[in-house]
Structures are given as structure tokens and as C-alpha cells.
């Protein structure tokens, strides 16, 4: 995975009542993400490092420290699903 991950082109992000539905046009796949996973996904601008993304999550939820493992696990899943590159 790239040190500065970026959302894959052709991704539609739509908010639903209890999270988000992500549609990949290229693969015709639908994904359901919770709000934290979408925060991580939307932070993948190609300009943020993995450490920056962790800090974004920490600040968004006012956590005492960066949830490094959780952010890394989330990024790994997003990468494996083809949502980021």
C-alpha cells in the first residue's frame, strides 16, 4: 500500500441511515462502511500520509492517542477491496 493512499477513481459515496454505501462502478461492487471507515476513506486524498490519517481520526473522535492499529487495519481492508490505491 502507498504511504499516501488515494481513493480509487469511480467511487460513489452515499450516506444512509446507519453508515455509508460505497459503489464501485468499475467492478459493480457495493460496500457498506461505518462513519469511521468513511472518515479514513475520505482522508485518502493522496496528500495525507498514513500517520496524518491516524491523526485525523484521533482528532475527529477526541481520542487520547492515535488508533494506529485500527487505522492501519482499515486502510488494509480498503486497499484489498480496491477502494484506495
Secondary structure, DSSP 4 states (H G I P E B T S, - for coil): --TT-BBPTTEEEEEETTEEEEEETTTTEEEEE-HHHHHHHHT-BSSS-HHHHHHHHHHHTT-SS--HHHHHHHHHHHHHTTSB-
